Protein backbone atom coordinates (compact mmCIF):
# COMPACT_ATOMS: atom_id res chain seq x y z
CA UNK A 1 0.00 0.00 0.00
CA UNK A 2 1.93 3.04 -1.29
CA UNK A 3 -0.69 5.80 -1.21
CA UNK A 4 -1.56 7.78 1.88
CA UNK A 5 -3.57 6.07 4.60
CA UNK A 6 -6.99 7.70 4.77
CA UNK A 7 -8.23 8.20 8.33
CA UNK A 8 -11.46 9.32 9.97
CA UNK A 9 -11.93 10.33 13.61
CA UNK A 10 -15.18 9.61 15.46
CA UNK A 11 -15.63 11.90 18.44
CA UNK A 12 -13.97 15.29 18.80
CA UNK A 13 -13.14 15.64 22.49
CA UNK A 14 -9.76 15.90 24.16
CA UNK A 15 -8.52 12.42 23.31
CA UNK A 16 -9.50 12.91 19.67
CA UNK A 17 -7.18 15.90 19.59
CA UNK A 18 -4.29 13.68 20.71
CA UNK A 19 -5.08 11.27 17.87
CA UNK A 20 -5.28 14.09 15.32
CA UNK A 21 -1.97 15.59 16.42
CA UNK A 22 -0.31 12.18 16.14
CA UNK A 23 -1.69 11.58 12.64
CA UNK A 24 -0.62 15.08 11.54
CA UNK A 25 3.00 14.16 12.22
CA UNK A 26 2.81 11.34 9.64
CA UNK A 27 3.54 12.24 6.02
CA UNK A 28 1.80 9.07 4.83
CA UNK A 29 -1.53 9.82 6.52
CA UNK A 30 -4.37 12.21 5.73
CA UNK A 31 -7.37 12.88 7.96
CA UNK A 32 -10.41 13.09 5.71
CA UNK A 33 -13.29 13.21 8.15
CA UNK A 34 -14.35 13.97 11.72
CA UNK A 35 -17.74 13.06 13.19
CA UNK A 36 -19.44 14.23 16.37
CA UNK A 37 -23.08 14.02 17.39
CA UNK A 38 -23.01 17.57 18.81
CA UNK A 39 -23.82 19.98 15.95
CA UNK A 40 -20.88 22.16 14.98
CA UNK A 41 -18.39 20.42 17.23
CA UNK A 42 -16.65 18.42 14.48
CA UNK A 43 -16.37 21.52 12.30
CA UNK A 44 -14.85 23.51 15.17
CA UNK A 45 -12.41 20.64 15.83
CA UNK A 46 -11.31 20.59 12.19
CA UNK A 47 -10.71 24.34 12.23
CA UNK A 48 -8.88 24.32 15.57
CA UNK A 49 -6.65 21.36 14.70
CA UNK A 50 -6.02 22.74 11.19
CA UNK A 51 -7.22 19.74 9.19
CA UNK A 52 -7.79 21.31 5.75
CA UNK A 53 -8.71 18.06 3.97
CA UNK A 54 -11.26 16.89 6.54
CA UNK A 55 -15.03 17.04 6.24
CA UNK A 56 -17.28 17.45 9.28
CA UNK A 57 -20.18 15.10 10.03
CA UNK A 58 -22.80 14.96 12.77
CA UNK A 59 -23.19 11.20 12.26
CA UNK A 60 -20.45 8.57 12.28
CA UNK A 61 -22.50 6.58 9.76
CA UNK A 62 -22.13 9.42 7.25
CA UNK A 63 -18.40 9.50 7.86
CA UNK A 64 -18.20 5.74 7.32
CA UNK A 65 -19.61 6.19 3.80
CA UNK A 66 -16.28 7.79 2.87
CA UNK A 67 -13.41 5.90 1.29
CA UNK A 68 -11.35 5.42 4.47
CA UNK A 69 -8.74 2.88 5.49
CA UNK A 70 -9.24 3.26 9.22
CA UNK A 71 -10.87 5.24 12.01
CA UNK A 72 -9.98 6.31 15.51
CA UNK A 73 -12.94 5.86 17.86
CA UNK A 74 -12.63 8.62 20.47
CA UNK A 75 -16.18 8.79 21.79
CA UNK A 76 -17.40 8.45 25.38
CA UNK A 77 -17.23 4.83 26.55
CA UNK A 78 -20.89 4.14 25.86
CA UNK A 79 -20.39 4.69 22.11
CA UNK A 80 -17.21 2.60 21.68
CA UNK A 81 -19.23 -0.51 20.94
CA UNK A 82 -21.66 0.63 18.26
CA UNK A 83 -19.31 2.99 16.43
CA UNK A 84 -16.59 0.31 16.30
CA UNK A 85 -18.99 -2.37 15.08
CA UNK A 86 -20.40 -0.02 12.44
CA UNK A 87 -16.88 0.89 11.29
CA UNK A 88 -15.74 -2.72 11.07
CA UNK A 89 -18.88 -3.71 9.16
CA UNK A 90 -18.19 -0.80 6.81
CA UNK A 91 -14.79 -2.31 6.05
CA UNK A 92 -12.64 0.10 8.10
CA UNK A 93 -9.81 -0.81 10.44
CA UNK A 94 -10.44 0.45 14.00
CA UNK A 95 -8.30 1.95 16.75
CA UNK A 96 -10.64 2.33 19.71
CA UNK A 97 -9.68 4.16 22.87
CA UNK A 98 -9.74 2.30 26.17
CA UNK A 99 -11.77 0.80 27.73
CA UNK A 100 -12.83 -1.59 24.97
CA UNK A 101 -16.53 -1.26 25.82
CA UNK A 102 -18.96 -0.97 28.72
CA UNK A 103 -19.92 -4.64 29.01
CA UNK A 104 -18.37 -7.97 28.18
CA UNK A 105 -21.18 -8.67 25.71
CA UNK A 106 -20.41 -5.47 23.82
CA UNK A 107 -16.72 -6.35 23.71
CA UNK A 108 -17.54 -9.79 22.33
CA UNK A 109 -19.64 -8.29 19.56
CA UNK A 110 -16.82 -5.90 18.65
CA UNK A 111 -14.21 -8.65 18.46
CA UNK A 112 -16.53 -10.89 16.45
CA UNK A 113 -17.25 -8.03 14.03
CA UNK A 114 -13.53 -7.54 13.50
CA UNK A 115 -12.97 -11.22 12.83
CA UNK A 116 -15.90 -11.43 10.42
CA UNK A 117 -14.78 -8.35 8.50
CA UNK A 118 -11.12 -9.43 8.64
CA UNK A 119 -10.24 -5.95 9.83
CA UNK A 120 -8.00 -4.68 12.63
CA UNK A 121 -9.57 -3.97 16.02
CA UNK A 122 -6.83 -2.55 18.23
CA UNK A 123 -7.22 -0.87 21.63
CA UNK A 124 -5.47 2.27 22.90
CA UNK A 125 -3.08 1.19 25.66
CA UNK A 126 -0.11 3.47 24.97
CA UNK A 127 1.89 2.50 28.12
CA UNK A 128 2.82 -0.71 26.29
CA UNK A 129 5.09 1.40 24.09
CA UNK A 130 7.24 2.57 26.99
CA UNK A 131 10.62 0.78 26.62
CA UNK A 132 10.59 0.08 30.36
CA UNK A 133 7.22 -1.66 30.10
CA UNK A 134 8.65 -3.83 27.34
CA UNK A 135 11.67 -4.62 29.54
CA UNK A 136 9.40 -5.63 32.43
CA UNK A 137 7.60 -8.13 30.23
CA UNK A 138 10.90 -9.71 29.20
CA UNK A 139 12.07 -9.93 32.82
CA UNK A 140 8.80 -11.46 34.00
CA UNK A 141 8.93 -14.10 31.30
CA UNK A 142 12.64 -14.94 31.53
CA UNK A 143 13.90 -14.31 35.07
CA UNK A 144 11.14 -14.98 37.60
CA UNK A 145 10.36 -18.65 37.03
CA UNK A 146 6.74 -19.62 37.63
CA UNK A 147 4.87 -16.44 38.53
CA UNK A 148 2.16 -17.38 41.00
CA UNK A 149 1.11 -14.01 42.47
CA UNK A 150 0.69 -10.53 41.01
CA UNK A 151 -0.30 -7.36 42.83
CA UNK A 152 -1.20 -4.34 40.73
CA UNK A 153 -3.45 -1.33 40.61
CA UNK A 154 -2.73 2.17 41.74
CA UNK A 155 -4.22 5.01 43.64
CA UNK A 156 -4.44 8.77 43.35
CA UNK A 157 -4.51 10.89 46.47
CA UNK A 158 -6.95 13.06 44.55
CA UNK A 159 -7.72 12.47 40.91
CA UNK A 160 -11.40 12.12 40.16
CA UNK A 161 -12.59 13.23 36.71
CA UNK A 162 -16.10 14.47 36.00
CA UNK A 163 -18.50 14.69 33.09
CA UNK A 164 -19.03 11.49 31.14
CA UNK A 165 -16.54 9.62 33.35
CA UNK A 166 -18.88 9.60 36.37
CA UNK A 167 -22.11 8.54 34.65
CA UNK A 168 -22.76 4.80 34.79
CA UNK A 169 -24.85 4.92 31.62
CA UNK A 170 -22.08 6.72 29.69
CA UNK A 171 -18.91 5.22 31.20
CA UNK A 172 -20.08 1.81 32.44
CA UNK A 173 -17.63 1.92 35.33
CA UNK A 174 -15.49 4.49 37.11
CA UNK A 175 -11.93 4.08 38.33
CA UNK A 176 -11.91 0.46 37.14
CA UNK A 177 -12.51 1.39 33.50
CA UNK A 178 -10.60 4.67 33.55
CA UNK A 179 -7.26 3.79 35.17
CA UNK A 180 -7.73 0.22 36.40
CA UNK A 181 -7.70 -1.15 32.86
CA UNK A 182 -4.13 0.15 32.46
CA UNK A 183 -3.03 -1.73 35.57
CA UNK A 184 -4.69 -4.90 34.36
CA UNK A 185 -2.96 -4.59 30.99
CA UNK A 186 0.43 -4.10 32.66
CA UNK A 187 0.02 -7.31 34.67
CA UNK A 188 -1.80 -9.48 32.16
CA UNK A 189 0.35 -8.50 29.18
CA UNK A 190 3.49 -9.43 31.11
CA UNK A 191 1.93 -12.86 31.74
CA UNK A 192 0.73 -13.26 28.12
CA UNK A 193 -2.88 -12.71 29.12
CA UNK A 194 -3.92 -15.84 31.05
CA UNK A 195 -7.66 -16.37 31.25
CA UNK A 196 -9.45 -15.31 34.45
CA UNK A 197 -11.49 -17.94 36.27
CA UNK A 198 -13.22 -16.13 39.15
CA UNK A 199 -13.21 -12.90 41.12
CA UNK A 200 -14.19 -11.68 44.56
CA UNK A 201 -14.44 -7.91 44.73
CA UNK A 202 -15.53 -4.84 46.68
CA UNK A 203 -16.12 -1.34 45.31
CA UNK A 204 -17.22 1.97 46.84
CA UNK A 205 -17.62 5.68 45.99
CA UNK A 206 -17.29 7.47 49.33
CA UNK A 207 -15.30 10.36 47.84
CA UNK A 208 -17.11 10.89 44.55
CA UNK A 209 -20.53 11.20 46.19
CA UNK A 210 -19.31 13.64 48.84
CA UNK A 211 -19.55 17.33 47.79
CA UNK A 212 -16.56 17.99 50.04
CA UNK A 213 -14.39 16.13 47.55
CA UNK A 214 -16.20 16.33 44.19
CA UNK A 215 -18.05 19.30 42.62
CA UNK A 216 -20.45 16.96 40.78
CA UNK A 217 -21.21 14.73 43.75
CA UNK A 218 -24.95 14.65 43.01
CA UNK A 219 -24.20 13.18 39.55
CA UNK A 220 -21.58 10.66 40.68
CA UNK A 221 -22.82 7.13 39.89
CA UNK A 222 -19.68 4.99 39.52
CA UNK A 223 -17.02 3.54 41.81
CA UNK A 224 -14.01 5.59 42.90
CA UNK A 225 -12.37 2.63 44.68
CA UNK A 226 -12.20 -1.09 44.10
CA UNK A 227 -10.26 -4.13 45.24
CA UNK A 228 -10.43 -7.66 43.89
CA UNK A 229 -8.83 -11.09 44.13
CA UNK A 230 -8.82 -12.68 40.68
CA UNK A 231 -7.99 -16.33 40.11
CA UNK A 232 -6.20 -16.94 36.80
CA UNK A 233 -5.55 -20.12 34.88
CA UNK A 234 -2.24 -21.83 35.55
CA UNK A 235 -2.45 -21.56 39.34
CA UNK A 236 -1.93 -17.78 39.40
CA UNK A 237 -3.71 -15.16 41.47
CA UNK A 238 -4.05 -11.42 40.88
CA UNK A 239 -4.54 -8.93 43.71
CA UNK A 240 -6.00 -5.85 42.03
CA UNK A 241 -6.74 -2.51 43.70
CA UNK A 242 -7.42 0.93 42.29
CA UNK A 243 -8.60 4.29 43.56
CA UNK A 244 -9.37 7.74 42.18
CA UNK A 245 -9.18 9.31 45.66
CA UNK A 246 -8.07 8.22 49.12
CA UNK A 247 -6.46 9.34 52.37
CA UNK A 248 -3.12 7.75 51.52
CA UNK A 249 -0.17 8.33 49.24
CA UNK A 250 -0.15 4.89 47.63
CA UNK A 251 -1.94 1.56 47.34
CA UNK A 252 1.45 -0.10 47.09
CA UNK A 253 3.74 -1.15 44.26
CA UNK A 254 3.08 -3.62 41.48
CA UNK A 255 4.60 -6.98 42.43
CA UNK A 256 5.32 -10.13 40.45
CA UNK A 257 6.26 -13.05 42.71
CA UNK A 258 7.89 -16.00 40.99
CA UNK A 259 9.56 -19.22 42.09
CA UNK A 260 13.00 -17.93 41.02
CA UNK A 261 12.73 -14.19 41.68
CA UNK A 262 10.35 -11.33 42.36
CA UNK A 263 9.89 -7.95 40.71
CA UNK A 264 8.73 -4.69 42.28
CA UNK A 265 7.61 -1.70 40.18
CA UNK A 266 6.60 1.82 41.15
CA UNK A 267 4.92 4.25 38.74
CA UNK A 268 6.51 7.46 37.52
CA UNK A 269 5.19 10.88 38.37
CA UNK A 270 4.33 12.84 41.48
CA UNK A 271 1.42 14.83 42.83
CA UNK A 272 -2.25 14.09 43.60
CA UNK A 273 -3.01 12.68 40.12
CA UNK A 274 -0.04 10.30 40.01
CA UNK A 275 0.38 6.81 41.44
CA UNK A 276 -1.33 4.88 38.64
CA UNK A 277 -0.18 2.98 35.57
CA UNK A 278 -1.36 5.35 32.84
CA UNK A 279 2.18 6.63 32.46
CA UNK A 280 5.72 5.35 32.82
CA UNK A 281 7.73 3.38 35.37
CA UNK A 282 9.51 5.10 38.26
CA UNK A 283 11.62 2.22 39.59
CA UNK A 284 12.28 -1.47 38.97
CA UNK A 285 13.75 -3.77 41.62
CA UNK A 286 14.37 -7.51 41.33
CA UNK A 287 14.59 -9.71 44.42
CA UNK A 288 16.56 -12.93 44.01
CA UNK A 289 19.22 -15.10 45.61
CA UNK A 290 22.90 -15.22 44.71
CA UNK A 291 24.86 -18.09 46.26
CA UNK A 292 22.16 -18.47 48.88
CA UNK A 293 22.15 -14.80 49.83
CA UNK A 294 19.09 -12.57 49.58
CA UNK A 295 19.87 -10.01 46.90
CA UNK A 296 18.15 -6.88 45.60
CA UNK A 297 19.10 -5.67 42.14
CA UNK A 298 18.09 -2.20 41.01
CA UNK A 299 17.29 -2.30 37.30
CA UNK A 300 17.92 1.15 35.81
CA UNK A 301 14.89 2.82 34.32
CA UNK A 302 15.64 3.84 30.75
CA UNK A 303 15.29 7.55 30.08
CA UNK A 304 13.74 8.04 26.67
CA UNK A 305 12.16 10.59 24.40
CA UNK A 306 9.51 8.32 22.94
CA UNK A 307 6.07 9.86 22.54
CA UNK A 308 4.22 6.69 23.52
CA UNK A 309 0.86 8.05 22.37
CA UNK A 310 2.30 8.76 18.93
CA UNK A 311 3.86 5.28 18.87
CA UNK A 312 0.46 3.74 19.57
CA UNK A 313 -1.21 5.59 16.70
CA UNK A 314 1.75 4.98 14.38
CA UNK A 315 1.62 1.23 15.06
CA UNK A 316 -2.02 1.23 13.95
CA UNK A 317 -1.08 2.96 10.68
CA UNK A 318 1.83 0.58 10.04
CA UNK A 319 -0.43 -2.41 10.67
CA UNK A 320 -2.83 -1.10 8.01
CA UNK A 321 -0.06 -0.33 5.52
CA UNK A 322 1.76 -3.63 5.93
CA UNK A 323 -1.28 -5.85 6.49
CA UNK A 324 -0.13 -6.80 9.98
CA UNK A 325 -2.23 -8.12 12.89
CA UNK A 326 -3.77 -5.70 15.39
CA UNK A 327 -0.98 -4.24 17.57
CA UNK A 328 -3.05 -4.61 20.75
CA UNK A 329 -5.73 -7.13 19.77
CA UNK A 330 -9.30 -6.80 20.92
CA UNK A 331 -9.18 -10.50 21.82
CA UNK A 332 -6.61 -9.75 24.54
CA UNK A 333 -8.41 -6.72 25.93
CA UNK A 334 -11.62 -8.74 26.03
CA UNK A 335 -10.00 -10.54 28.99
CA UNK A 336 -9.35 -7.18 30.62
CA UNK A 337 -13.02 -6.29 30.04
CA UNK A 338 -14.19 -9.62 31.46
CA UNK A 339 -12.32 -9.00 34.71
CA UNK A 340 -13.81 -5.51 35.14
CA UNK A 341 -17.24 -6.97 34.36
CA UNK A 342 -16.67 -9.68 36.98
CA UNK A 343 -15.51 -7.15 39.57
CA UNK A 344 -18.67 -5.09 39.20
CA UNK A 345 -20.88 -8.20 39.37
CA UNK A 346 -19.06 -9.54 42.42
CA UNK A 347 -19.27 -6.24 44.25
CA UNK A 348 -22.98 -5.91 43.53
CA UNK A 349 -23.71 -9.47 44.68
CA UNK A 350 -21.32 -9.38 47.62
CA UNK A 351 -19.72 -12.72 46.74
CA UNK A 352 -17.24 -14.43 44.46
CA UNK A 353 -18.39 -14.92 40.86
CA UNK A 354 -17.12 -17.02 37.98
CA UNK A 355 -15.73 -15.37 34.86
CA UNK A 356 -16.67 -17.01 31.60
CA UNK A 357 -15.57 -15.75 28.20
CA UNK A 358 -17.60 -17.34 25.38
CA UNK A 359 -15.85 -18.74 22.35
CA UNK A 360 -15.22 -16.25 19.61
C-alpha positions as CSV (number, residue, x, y, z in Angstrom):
1,X,0.0,0.0,0.0
2,X,1.9,3.0,-1.3
3,X,-0.7,5.8,-1.2
4,X,-1.6,7.8,1.9
5,X,-3.6,6.1,4.6
6,X,-7.0,7.7,4.8
7,X,-8.2,8.2,8.3
8,X,-11.5,9.3,10.0
9,X,-11.9,10.3,13.6
10,X,-15.2,9.6,15.5
11,X,-15.6,11.9,18.4
12,X,-14.0,15.3,18.8
13,X,-13.1,15.6,22.5
14,X,-9.8,15.9,24.2
15,X,-8.5,12.4,23.3
16,X,-9.5,12.9,19.7
17,X,-7.2,15.9,19.6
18,X,-4.3,13.7,20.7
19,X,-5.1,11.3,17.9
20,X,-5.3,14.1,15.3
21,X,-2.0,15.6,16.4
22,X,-0.3,12.2,16.1
23,X,-1.7,11.6,12.6
24,X,-0.6,15.1,11.5
25,X,3.0,14.2,12.2
26,X,2.8,11.3,9.6
27,X,3.5,12.2,6.0
28,X,1.8,9.1,4.8
29,X,-1.5,9.8,6.5
30,X,-4.4,12.2,5.7
31,X,-7.4,12.9,8.0
32,X,-10.4,13.1,5.7
33,X,-13.3,13.2,8.1
34,X,-14.4,14.0,11.7
35,X,-17.7,13.1,13.2
36,X,-19.4,14.2,16.4
37,X,-23.1,14.0,17.4
38,X,-23.0,17.6,18.8
39,X,-23.8,20.0,16.0
40,X,-20.9,22.2,15.0
41,X,-18.4,20.4,17.2
42,X,-16.7,18.4,14.5
43,X,-16.4,21.5,12.3
44,X,-14.8,23.5,15.2
45,X,-12.4,20.6,15.8
46,X,-11.3,20.6,12.2
47,X,-10.7,24.3,12.2
48,X,-8.9,24.3,15.6
49,X,-6.7,21.4,14.7
50,X,-6.0,22.7,11.2
51,X,-7.2,19.7,9.2
52,X,-7.8,21.3,5.8
53,X,-8.7,18.1,4.0
54,X,-11.3,16.9,6.5
55,X,-15.0,17.0,6.2
56,X,-17.3,17.5,9.3
57,X,-20.2,15.1,10.0
58,X,-22.8,15.0,12.8
59,X,-23.2,11.2,12.3
60,X,-20.5,8.6,12.3
61,X,-22.5,6.6,9.8
62,X,-22.1,9.4,7.3
63,X,-18.4,9.5,7.9
64,X,-18.2,5.7,7.3
65,X,-19.6,6.2,3.8
66,X,-16.3,7.8,2.9
67,X,-13.4,5.9,1.3
68,X,-11.4,5.4,4.5
69,X,-8.7,2.9,5.5
70,X,-9.2,3.3,9.2
71,X,-10.9,5.2,12.0
72,X,-10.0,6.3,15.5
73,X,-12.9,5.9,17.9
74,X,-12.6,8.6,20.5
75,X,-16.2,8.8,21.8
76,X,-17.4,8.4,25.4
77,X,-17.2,4.8,26.6
78,X,-20.9,4.1,25.9
79,X,-20.4,4.7,22.1
80,X,-17.2,2.6,21.7
81,X,-19.2,-0.5,20.9
82,X,-21.7,0.6,18.3
83,X,-19.3,3.0,16.4
84,X,-16.6,0.3,16.3
85,X,-19.0,-2.4,15.1
86,X,-20.4,0.0,12.4
87,X,-16.9,0.9,11.3
88,X,-15.7,-2.7,11.1
89,X,-18.9,-3.7,9.2
90,X,-18.2,-0.8,6.8
91,X,-14.8,-2.3,6.1
92,X,-12.6,0.1,8.1
93,X,-9.8,-0.8,10.4
94,X,-10.4,0.5,14.0
95,X,-8.3,1.9,16.7
96,X,-10.6,2.3,19.7
97,X,-9.7,4.2,22.9
98,X,-9.7,2.3,26.2
99,X,-11.8,0.8,27.7
100,X,-12.8,-1.6,25.0
101,X,-16.5,-1.3,25.8
102,X,-19.0,-1.0,28.7
103,X,-19.9,-4.6,29.0
104,X,-18.4,-8.0,28.2
105,X,-21.2,-8.7,25.7
106,X,-20.4,-5.5,23.8
107,X,-16.7,-6.3,23.7
108,X,-17.5,-9.8,22.3
109,X,-19.6,-8.3,19.6
110,X,-16.8,-5.9,18.6
111,X,-14.2,-8.7,18.5
112,X,-16.5,-10.9,16.4
113,X,-17.2,-8.0,14.0
114,X,-13.5,-7.5,13.5
115,X,-13.0,-11.2,12.8
116,X,-15.9,-11.4,10.4
117,X,-14.8,-8.4,8.5
118,X,-11.1,-9.4,8.6
119,X,-10.2,-5.9,9.8
120,X,-8.0,-4.7,12.6
121,X,-9.6,-4.0,16.0
122,X,-6.8,-2.5,18.2
123,X,-7.2,-0.9,21.6
124,X,-5.5,2.3,22.9
125,X,-3.1,1.2,25.7
126,X,-0.1,3.5,25.0
127,X,1.9,2.5,28.1
128,X,2.8,-0.7,26.3
129,X,5.1,1.4,24.1
130,X,7.2,2.6,27.0
131,X,10.6,0.8,26.6
132,X,10.6,0.1,30.4
133,X,7.2,-1.7,30.1
134,X,8.7,-3.8,27.3
135,X,11.7,-4.6,29.5
136,X,9.4,-5.6,32.4
137,X,7.6,-8.1,30.2
138,X,10.9,-9.7,29.2
139,X,12.1,-9.9,32.8
140,X,8.8,-11.5,34.0
141,X,8.9,-14.1,31.3
142,X,12.6,-14.9,31.5
143,X,13.9,-14.3,35.1
144,X,11.1,-15.0,37.6
145,X,10.4,-18.6,37.0
146,X,6.7,-19.6,37.6
147,X,4.9,-16.4,38.5
148,X,2.2,-17.4,41.0
149,X,1.1,-14.0,42.5
150,X,0.7,-10.5,41.0
151,X,-0.3,-7.4,42.8
152,X,-1.2,-4.3,40.7
153,X,-3.4,-1.3,40.6
154,X,-2.7,2.2,41.7
155,X,-4.2,5.0,43.6
156,X,-4.4,8.8,43.4
157,X,-4.5,10.9,46.5
158,X,-7.0,13.1,44.6
159,X,-7.7,12.5,40.9
160,X,-11.4,12.1,40.2
161,X,-12.6,13.2,36.7
162,X,-16.1,14.5,36.0
163,X,-18.5,14.7,33.1
164,X,-19.0,11.5,31.1
165,X,-16.5,9.6,33.4
166,X,-18.9,9.6,36.4
167,X,-22.1,8.5,34.7
168,X,-22.8,4.8,34.8
169,X,-24.9,4.9,31.6
170,X,-22.1,6.7,29.7
171,X,-18.9,5.2,31.2
172,X,-20.1,1.8,32.4
173,X,-17.6,1.9,35.3
174,X,-15.5,4.5,37.1
175,X,-11.9,4.1,38.3
176,X,-11.9,0.5,37.1
177,X,-12.5,1.4,33.5
178,X,-10.6,4.7,33.6
179,X,-7.3,3.8,35.2
180,X,-7.7,0.2,36.4
181,X,-7.7,-1.1,32.9
182,X,-4.1,0.1,32.5
183,X,-3.0,-1.7,35.6
184,X,-4.7,-4.9,34.4
185,X,-3.0,-4.6,31.0
186,X,0.4,-4.1,32.7
187,X,0.0,-7.3,34.7
188,X,-1.8,-9.5,32.2
189,X,0.3,-8.5,29.2
190,X,3.5,-9.4,31.1
191,X,1.9,-12.9,31.7
192,X,0.7,-13.3,28.1
193,X,-2.9,-12.7,29.1
194,X,-3.9,-15.8,31.1
195,X,-7.7,-16.4,31.2
196,X,-9.4,-15.3,34.5
197,X,-11.5,-17.9,36.3
198,X,-13.2,-16.1,39.1
199,X,-13.2,-12.9,41.1
200,X,-14.2,-11.7,44.6
201,X,-14.4,-7.9,44.7
202,X,-15.5,-4.8,46.7
203,X,-16.1,-1.3,45.3
204,X,-17.2,2.0,46.8
205,X,-17.6,5.7,46.0
206,X,-17.3,7.5,49.3
207,X,-15.3,10.4,47.8
208,X,-17.1,10.9,44.6
209,X,-20.5,11.2,46.2
210,X,-19.3,13.6,48.8
211,X,-19.5,17.3,47.8
212,X,-16.6,18.0,50.0
213,X,-14.4,16.1,47.5
214,X,-16.2,16.3,44.2
215,X,-18.1,19.3,42.6
216,X,-20.5,17.0,40.8
217,X,-21.2,14.7,43.8
218,X,-24.9,14.7,43.0
219,X,-24.2,13.2,39.5
220,X,-21.6,10.7,40.7
221,X,-22.8,7.1,39.9
222,X,-19.7,5.0,39.5
223,X,-17.0,3.5,41.8
224,X,-14.0,5.6,42.9
225,X,-12.4,2.6,44.7
226,X,-12.2,-1.1,44.1
227,X,-10.3,-4.1,45.2
228,X,-10.4,-7.7,43.9
229,X,-8.8,-11.1,44.1
230,X,-8.8,-12.7,40.7
231,X,-8.0,-16.3,40.1
232,X,-6.2,-16.9,36.8
233,X,-5.6,-20.1,34.9
234,X,-2.2,-21.8,35.6
235,X,-2.4,-21.6,39.3
236,X,-1.9,-17.8,39.4
237,X,-3.7,-15.2,41.5
238,X,-4.0,-11.4,40.9
239,X,-4.5,-8.9,43.7
240,X,-6.0,-5.8,42.0
241,X,-6.7,-2.5,43.7
242,X,-7.4,0.9,42.3
243,X,-8.6,4.3,43.6
244,X,-9.4,7.7,42.2
245,X,-9.2,9.3,45.7
246,X,-8.1,8.2,49.1
247,X,-6.5,9.3,52.4
248,X,-3.1,7.7,51.5
249,X,-0.2,8.3,49.2
250,X,-0.1,4.9,47.6
251,X,-1.9,1.6,47.3
252,X,1.5,-0.1,47.1
253,X,3.7,-1.1,44.3
254,X,3.1,-3.6,41.5
255,X,4.6,-7.0,42.4
256,X,5.3,-10.1,40.4
257,X,6.3,-13.0,42.7
258,X,7.9,-16.0,41.0
259,X,9.6,-19.2,42.1
260,X,13.0,-17.9,41.0
261,X,12.7,-14.2,41.7
262,X,10.4,-11.3,42.4
263,X,9.9,-7.9,40.7
264,X,8.7,-4.7,42.3
265,X,7.6,-1.7,40.2
266,X,6.6,1.8,41.2
267,X,4.9,4.3,38.7
268,X,6.5,7.5,37.5
269,X,5.2,10.9,38.4
270,X,4.3,12.8,41.5
271,X,1.4,14.8,42.8
272,X,-2.2,14.1,43.6
273,X,-3.0,12.7,40.1
274,X,0.0,10.3,40.0
275,X,0.4,6.8,41.4
276,X,-1.3,4.9,38.6
277,X,-0.2,3.0,35.6
278,X,-1.4,5.3,32.8
279,X,2.2,6.6,32.5
280,X,5.7,5.3,32.8
281,X,7.7,3.4,35.4
282,X,9.5,5.1,38.3
283,X,11.6,2.2,39.6
284,X,12.3,-1.5,39.0
285,X,13.7,-3.8,41.6
286,X,14.4,-7.5,41.3
287,X,14.6,-9.7,44.4
288,X,16.6,-12.9,44.0
289,X,19.2,-15.1,45.6
290,X,22.9,-15.2,44.7
291,X,24.9,-18.1,46.3
292,X,22.2,-18.5,48.9
293,X,22.1,-14.8,49.8
294,X,19.1,-12.6,49.6
295,X,19.9,-10.0,46.9
296,X,18.1,-6.9,45.6
297,X,19.1,-5.7,42.1
298,X,18.1,-2.2,41.0
299,X,17.3,-2.3,37.3
300,X,17.9,1.1,35.8
301,X,14.9,2.8,34.3
302,X,15.6,3.8,30.7
303,X,15.3,7.6,30.1
304,X,13.7,8.0,26.7
305,X,12.2,10.6,24.4
306,X,9.5,8.3,22.9
307,X,6.1,9.9,22.5
308,X,4.2,6.7,23.5
309,X,0.9,8.1,22.4
310,X,2.3,8.8,18.9
311,X,3.9,5.3,18.9
312,X,0.5,3.7,19.6
313,X,-1.2,5.6,16.7
314,X,1.7,5.0,14.4
315,X,1.6,1.2,15.1
316,X,-2.0,1.2,13.9
317,X,-1.1,3.0,10.7
318,X,1.8,0.6,10.0
319,X,-0.4,-2.4,10.7
320,X,-2.8,-1.1,8.0
321,X,-0.1,-0.3,5.5
322,X,1.8,-3.6,5.9
323,X,-1.3,-5.9,6.5
324,X,-0.1,-6.8,10.0
325,X,-2.2,-8.1,12.9
326,X,-3.8,-5.7,15.4
327,X,-1.0,-4.2,17.6
328,X,-3.1,-4.6,20.8
329,X,-5.7,-7.1,19.8
330,X,-9.3,-6.8,20.9
331,X,-9.2,-10.5,21.8
332,X,-6.6,-9.7,24.5
333,X,-8.4,-6.7,25.9
334,X,-11.6,-8.7,26.0
335,X,-10.0,-10.5,29.0
336,X,-9.4,-7.2,30.6
337,X,-13.0,-6.3,30.0
338,X,-14.2,-9.6,31.5
339,X,-12.3,-9.0,34.7
340,X,-13.8,-5.5,35.1
341,X,-17.2,-7.0,34.4
342,X,-16.7,-9.7,37.0
343,X,-15.5,-7.1,39.6
344,X,-18.7,-5.1,39.2
345,X,-20.9,-8.2,39.4
346,X,-19.1,-9.5,42.4
347,X,-19.3,-6.2,44.2
348,X,-23.0,-5.9,43.5
349,X,-23.7,-9.5,44.7
350,X,-21.3,-9.4,47.6
351,X,-19.7,-12.7,46.7
352,X,-17.2,-14.4,44.5
353,X,-18.4,-14.9,40.9
354,X,-17.1,-17.0,38.0
355,X,-15.7,-15.4,34.9
356,X,-16.7,-17.0,31.6
357,X,-15.6,-15.7,28.2
358,X,-17.6,-17.3,25.4
359,X,-15.9,-18.7,22.4
360,X,-15.2,-16.3,19.6
